[in-house]
Structure formats: structure tokens, C-alpha cells
Amino acid sequence: MKKQLLALTTALLIGAGGLTACSTESGSDAHSGTDVPIHVTGSATVEPITAFIAERSQQDVRITADGSTDGFADFCDGKSDINDSSVPIPEEFQKQCSDNGVEFIELPIALDAVTIVKNAENTWAHDLTVEQLHDVWSQDSPVTTWSDIDPSWPDEEISLYGRPDGSGTLEVFKDKVLGGDTIREDYEATDDIDELSTWIAEDTNGIGFMGIGNYLATEGEARDRIDNVTVDGVAPARDATQEGEYPLARPLFVYVNADSVENNGALEEFMNAYLNRVEGVLPRVYFYQLPEEEYDAARTRFTDRVTGPDSRWTA
């Protein structure tokens, strides 16, 4: 899997309406006693949210956007302080964290809509049902061309693009679209969102999936050459996502190593700033807000160091 390492150099944001910068106090590593950066692993979907806040803090935050579950593999080995995730922590990683003595604080931070993205020159597939998406992506499905879905559509082979193993977005897509069936293997996959958008933009028959924030943040020529598809007649808009009408909606999370917080004042300061700012930041990075009470609950959960998964998300 392609890994994108982002070393985020800290900076002050000055001016009316800007974010107040974090304190310059730095923490120390529990083992070495030396100043160390805050290491974030995990979701390429959540990365723009964390990166936006990190770039406007005074902390040294380094993000490896390698996919939610690949990130958990490192996080639950104690190799990172924070794991961004587009899925609630899976049971296998809960066990890994427990086996390694890694206690975590689970913090929901946003809503996302897994968005079906097509090439803008595709003038026929404006709306697809979950059943049709299943037939396109299922390993055992005979569907290979657009005309296999609808005889009035072009008799041309569908090109598929998406996220690789280790991606939480892939797991959500498989759960909500395939319902336990195996996904086909003949699709191009990447954790590089710009690359994913470009692939679809350059292929008239291309279709893929990504988070709504990733889609809306696409820039340049690629943005003009892609658009998204309604699913069961519902667009992945904010209201439909917040009201639970869009069928591919999901929460987004950050997971924090509780021991790291206690041993690194910079991490505690960064997370306090994160939780105070994230609700206002989300529109600037094209994601949707959770209900207001969820942010109050997340701040309380962090302040009280409540560890372990919340059954509301993992049930």
C-alpha cells in the first residue's frame, strides 16, 4: 500500500476569524525523556481534518496517512499517539491494543458520506441503487459493462477505482454495499486521494468511491471532470447525511493513546485544541458536523480519560 508521509511544520494563523495557536510548550517521550513529535497514523479520509488543525497549531505533528486499519496495526503496537479512523475500532484491534497494554480514548469528530464518483462525461449513470452498486462491485456478479446494468446504457466496460486493503473507507463500502459478499479484485486502488480522483477524471467509464470531503476538496482539472452519483435517489448532501437518509453515511473518529497523553503535555494540549476547534473546521475541509452534544460528550470523554470503545458506535 502506498504510504504518504506528511511532516507538518507548525505555524501561527494570525488575523480576525483565525484559529488561536496552541501553546509552544512541548511534551516529552515517556521512555526517552526527549522532545518528540506527535505521531498520527491512519485514515487518508480523516487526514485533511487533522492536518488542517495541525498546520495551525504550534505542535510538531507528523501524519502517516496509510488507511484506518493499517494505522490501527501500528497504533495498537504503541507506535503512534493518535490514529485517525473512518471506522470504529474493529474487534481484532481492540484485542491487539489490550494485549499490548495500549489504552485508547475514542473520540467521534465528524460525519462523512462515502461518495460514488463518476467521470463527468458519463451522462447516463446519475443515480444508482445500492443493489446496482452491489452488482457492479461483487466478485461473483456477471456485470462488466454499463449495458449489463441498463440495456439503454453504453455497451462499454466499466472501469473501477477505489481504496485498498487497510482502508476504513473500503470496509464501510463493503459493509454497506456488498453486505458480506466478496468485493471483486480487478479494480485500481490507492490511498492517495488525488491519484484516485485523477484516475476517474481521465477515464470516461471510470467510477469509484471516496469520502465526501475528499471529493469536494479535489482541485484543478480533475475537479471539473468528475461528479458524484445519487444513491437510491439521495445525494450525499449535508442534511441527508446528518438526518440518516443517505445510505452510505458514517462517523469519523480519532483514537488517542491514553498513556501518551499522560506523558506528553504537547499531545494533551493539541487534543484539547482539536476538540475545541474541529466542529468549526469541518466546513472548511468539506466534511459534516455531528450533533452539537457529541462534541460536548467528546470533550468530557477526553478530559475524564474515558478509555475503550463506545458501544453506540461499535454495536
C-alpha positions as CSV (number, residue, x, y, z in Angstrom):
1,M,0.0,0.0,0.0
2,K,1.2,3.4,-0.9
3,K,2.0,5.4,2.3
4,Q,2.0,9.2,2.2
5,L,4.1,10.8,4.9
6,L,3.2,14.3,5.7
7,A,5.6,16.2,8.0
8,L,3.5,19.1,9.2
9,T,5.6,22.1,10.2
10,T,3.8,24.2,12.8
11,A,2.7,27.8,12.1
12,L,0.7,30.6,13.6
13,L,-2.6,31.7,12.0
14,I,-2.9,35.4,12.5
15,G,-5.9,37.6,11.8
16,A,-9.6,38.0,12.5
17,G,-11.6,34.8,12.4
18,G,-8.4,32.7,12.5
19,L,-7.6,29.9,14.9
20,T,-5.8,30.8,18.0
21,A,-2.4,29.0,18.1
22,C,-1.6,26.4,20.7
23,S,0.9,27.0,23.4
24,T,4.6,26.4,22.5
25,E,5.1,24.1,25.5
26,S,6.3,20.7,24.3
27,G,5.9,17.3,25.9
28,S,8.5,14.5,26.4
29,D,8.5,10.9,25.4
30,A,7.7,8.6,28.3
31,H,10.7,6.4,27.6
32,S,13.4,8.7,26.3
33,G,12.5,11.9,28.1
34,T,13.3,13.9,24.9
35,D,11.1,16.2,22.9
36,V,9.4,14.2,20.2
37,P,6.8,15.0,17.6
38,I,3.2,13.9,17.9
39,H,2.8,10.9,15.5
40,V,-0.5,10.3,13.8
41,T,-1.3,7.2,11.8
42,G,-4.4,6.1,10.0
43,S,-7.2,7.2,7.7
44,A,-6.5,9.1,4.5
45,T,-10.1,10.3,4.7
46,V,-9.7,11.9,8.1
47,E,-6.2,13.2,7.4
48,P,-7.3,16.5,5.9
49,I,-9.2,17.3,9.2
50,T,-6.3,16.5,11.4
51,A,-3.8,18.2,9.0
52,F,-5.8,21.4,8.9
53,I,-5.8,21.7,12.7
54,A,-2.1,20.6,13.0
55,E,-0.9,23.1,10.5
56,R,-2.4,25.9,12.6
57,S,-1.0,24.7,15.9
58,Q,2.4,25.2,17.4
59,Q,3.0,21.5,17.8
60,D,5.2,19.2,15.7
61,V,2.6,16.8,14.3
62,R,3.6,14.2,11.7
63,I,0.9,12.2,9.9
64,T,1.2,8.9,8.1
65,A,-2.0,8.5,6.0
66,D,-1.9,4.8,5.5
67,G,-5.5,3.7,6.0
68,S,-7.5,3.3,9.2
69,T,-6.8,-0.4,9.8
70,D,-3.2,-0.3,8.8
71,G,-2.9,2.6,11.1
72,F,-4.5,0.7,14.0
73,A,-1.9,-2.1,13.5
74,D,0.8,0.5,14.4
75,F,-1.3,2.4,17.0
76,C,-2.1,-0.8,18.9
77,D,1.6,-1.7,19.0
78,G,2.2,1.6,20.7
79,K,3.9,3.2,17.7
80,S,1.7,6.2,17.3
81,D,0.0,8.7,19.6
82,I,-3.2,9.2,17.5
83,N,-5.0,7.1,14.9
84,D,-7.3,8.8,12.5
85,S,-10.1,6.4,11.6
86,S,-13.1,6.3,9.3
87,V,-14.5,3.2,11.1
88,P,-15.0,2.4,14.8
89,I,-12.0,0.3,16.0
90,P,-12.5,-3.3,14.9
91,E,-12.6,-6.1,17.5
92,E,-9.3,-7.5,16.3
93,F,-7.5,-4.2,17.1
94,Q,-9.3,-3.8,20.4
95,K,-7.7,-7.2,21.3
96,Q,-4.3,-6.1,19.9
97,C,-4.4,-2.9,21.9
98,S,-5.5,-4.9,25.0
99,D,-2.7,-7.5,24.6
100,N,-0.1,-4.7,24.2
101,G,-1.4,-2.7,27.2
102,V,-2.5,0.2,24.9
103,E,-5.5,2.0,26.4
104,F,-7.2,4.3,23.9
105,I,-9.7,7.2,24.1
106,E,-12.3,7.0,21.3
107,L,-13.4,10.4,20.0
108,P,-16.0,10.9,17.3
109,I,-15.3,14.1,15.4
110,A,-17.3,14.3,12.1
111,L,-19.8,12.8,9.7
112,D,-18.9,11.6,6.3
113,A,-20.7,10.2,3.3
114,V,-19.0,7.6,1.2
115,T,-19.5,9.1,-2.2
116,I,-19.8,7.3,-5.6
117,V,-17.8,9.3,-8.0
118,K,-18.0,9.1,-11.8
119,N,-16.4,10.7,-14.8
120,A,-18.3,13.9,-15.8
121,E,-18.7,12.7,-19.4
122,N,-20.8,9.8,-18.1
123,T,-24.2,11.2,-18.8
124,W,-26.2,8.1,-18.0
125,A,-25.4,6.8,-14.5
126,H,-26.6,9.8,-12.5
127,D,-28.4,7.6,-9.9
128,L,-27.6,4.1,-8.9
129,T,-29.3,1.9,-6.4
130,V,-27.4,0.0,-3.6
131,E,-28.4,-3.2,-5.4
132,Q,-26.9,-1.9,-8.7
133,L,-23.7,-0.9,-6.9
134,H,-23.6,-4.4,-5.4
135,D,-23.9,-6.0,-8.8
136,V,-21.1,-3.8,-10.2
137,W,-18.6,-4.5,-7.4
138,S,-19.4,-8.1,-6.3
139,Q,-16.8,-10.7,-7.2
140,D,-19.5,-13.2,-8.4
141,S,-21.5,-10.7,-10.4
142,P,-21.7,-11.1,-14.2
143,V,-21.9,-7.3,-14.6
144,T,-18.9,-5.9,-16.6
145,T,-20.5,-3.2,-18.9
146,W,-22.9,-0.3,-18.4
147,S,-25.4,-2.1,-20.6
148,D,-25.4,-5.0,-18.1
149,I,-27.0,-2.6,-15.6
150,D,-29.4,-1.0,-18.1
151,P,-29.7,-2.0,-21.7
152,S,-30.1,1.6,-22.8
153,W,-26.7,2.5,-21.4
154,P,-23.4,2.1,-23.4
155,D,-22.1,-1.3,-24.2
156,E,-18.7,-0.4,-22.7
157,E,-16.7,-1.9,-19.9
158,I,-16.9,-0.2,-16.5
159,S,-13.6,0.8,-15.0
160,L,-13.5,0.6,-11.3
161,Y,-11.4,2.6,-8.8
162,G,-11.3,2.7,-5.0
163,R,-9.4,2.2,-1.8
164,P,-7.1,-0.7,-1.0
165,D,-7.0,-3.2,1.9
166,G,-6.2,-1.4,5.1
167,S,-8.7,1.4,4.3
168,G,-11.6,2.0,6.6
169,T,-13.5,3.5,3.6
170,L,-13.2,0.2,1.8
171,E,-14.5,-1.6,4.8
172,V,-17.5,0.7,5.1
173,F,-18.2,0.4,1.4
174,K,-18.0,-3.4,1.5
175,D,-20.4,-3.5,4.6
176,K,-23.0,-1.1,3.2
177,V,-22.9,-2.1,-0.5
178,L,-21.8,-5.7,-0.5
179,G,-23.4,-6.9,2.7
180,G,-20.8,-9.5,3.4
181,D,-20.2,-10.6,-0.2
182,T,-16.6,-10.5,-1.6
183,I,-15.5,-7.5,-3.5
184,R,-14.1,-8.1,-7.0
185,E,-10.3,-7.8,-7.3
186,D,-10.0,-6.2,-10.7
187,Y,-10.1,-2.6,-9.6
188,E,-7.4,0.0,-9.2
189,A,-6.8,1.0,-5.6
190,T,-4.8,3.8,-3.8
191,D,-4.7,5.7,-0.6
192,D,-3.6,8.8,-2.5
193,I,-6.9,10.7,-2.9
194,D,-5.5,13.0,-5.6
195,E,-4.4,10.0,-7.6
196,L,-7.8,8.3,-7.1
197,S,-9.7,11.4,-8.3
198,T,-7.3,11.8,-11.3
199,W,-7.9,8.2,-12.4
200,I,-11.6,8.7,-12.6
201,A,-11.2,12.1,-14.2
202,E,-9.2,10.6,-17.0
203,D,-11.5,7.6,-17.7
204,T,-14.9,8.2,-19.3
205,N,-16.1,4.8,-18.0
206,G,-14.5,5.3,-14.6
207,I,-16.4,5.1,-11.3
208,G,-15.1,4.8,-7.8
209,F,-15.7,5.6,-4.1
210,M,-14.2,8.1,-1.6
211,G,-15.3,10.3,1.3
212,I,-17.4,13.4,0.6
213,G,-14.7,15.7,1.9
214,N,-12.1,14.1,-0.4
215,Y,-14.4,14.5,-3.4
216,L,-15.2,18.1,-2.6
217,A,-11.6,19.0,-1.9
218,T,-10.5,17.8,-5.4
219,E,-8.8,20.7,-7.2
220,G,-7.8,21.7,-10.7
221,E,-8.8,19.9,-13.9
222,A,-9.7,16.7,-12.1
223,R,-12.4,18.6,-10.2
224,D,-14.0,19.7,-13.4
225,R,-14.0,16.2,-14.9
226,I,-15.7,14.3,-12.0
227,D,-19.1,14.4,-10.3
228,N,-20.9,12.2,-7.9
229,V,-23.9,9.9,-8.1
230,T,-27.0,9.8,-6.0
231,V,-27.6,6.5,-4.3
232,D,-31.2,5.3,-4.2
233,G,-32.2,8.8,-5.3
234,V,-30.4,10.5,-2.3
235,A,-27.5,12.9,-2.8
236,P,-24.6,12.8,-0.3
237,A,-25.5,16.3,0.9
238,R,-25.1,17.6,4.5
239,D,-28.8,17.4,5.5
240,A,-29.3,14.0,4.1
241,T,-26.2,12.7,5.8
242,Q,-27.0,14.3,9.2
243,E,-30.6,13.0,9.1
244,G,-29.5,9.5,8.2
245,E,-31.2,9.5,4.8
246,Y,-28.0,8.9,2.7
247,P,-27.4,5.2,2.8
248,L,-23.6,5.3,2.8
249,A,-23.1,7.7,5.7
250,R,-20.7,7.0,8.6
251,P,-19.0,8.8,11.6
252,L,-15.3,9.6,11.6
253,F,-13.0,9.3,14.7
254,V,-9.7,10.0,16.2
255,Y,-8.2,7.5,18.7
256,V,-5.7,8.7,21.3
257,N,-3.2,6.7,23.2
258,A,-4.1,7.4,26.9
259,D,-0.6,6.8,28.1
260,S,0.9,9.1,25.6
261,V,-1.5,11.9,26.8
262,E,-0.3,11.5,30.4
263,N,3.4,11.6,29.3
264,N,3.3,14.3,26.7
265,G,1.9,17.7,27.5
266,A,2.1,18.8,23.9
267,L,-0.3,15.9,22.9
268,E,-2.8,16.9,25.6
269,E,-2.7,20.5,24.5
270,F,-3.1,19.5,20.9
271,M,-6.1,17.3,21.6
272,N,-7.8,19.9,23.7
273,A,-7.3,22.4,20.8
274,Y,-8.5,19.7,18.3
275,L,-11.8,19.1,20.2
276,N,-12.4,22.8,20.7
277,R,-11.9,23.6,17.0
278,V,-13.0,20.6,14.9
279,E,-16.7,21.5,14.7
280,G,-15.9,24.9,13.2
281,V,-13.1,23.5,11.0
282,L,-15.2,20.8,9.2
283,P,-16.9,23.1,6.7
284,R,-13.5,24.3,5.6
285,V,-12.4,20.8,4.8
286,Y,-15.8,19.8,3.3
287,F,-17.0,17.3,6.0
288,Y,-20.2,17.4,8.0
289,Q,-20.7,18.1,11.7
290,L,-22.1,15.7,14.3
291,P,-24.8,16.9,16.6
292,E,-23.6,19.6,19.0
293,E,-24.0,17.3,22.0
294,E,-21.5,14.8,20.5
295,Y,-18.7,17.4,20.8
296,D,-19.6,18.2,24.4
297,A,-19.5,14.5,25.1
298,A,-16.2,14.0,23.3
299,R,-14.5,16.8,25.3
300,T,-15.8,15.3,28.5
301,R,-14.6,11.8,27.5
302,F,-11.2,13.2,26.8
303,T,-11.0,15.3,30.0
304,D,-12.1,12.3,32.1
305,R,-9.8,10.0,30.2
306,V,-12.6,7.5,29.5
307,T,-10.9,4.6,27.7
308,G,-12.3,1.9,25.5
309,P,-14.9,1.8,22.7
310,D,-18.3,3.4,23.0
311,S,-21.0,0.7,22.4
312,R,-23.1,3.2,20.4
313,W,-20.5,3.1,17.6
314,T,-19.3,-0.5,17.8
315,A,-22.6,-2.3,18.2
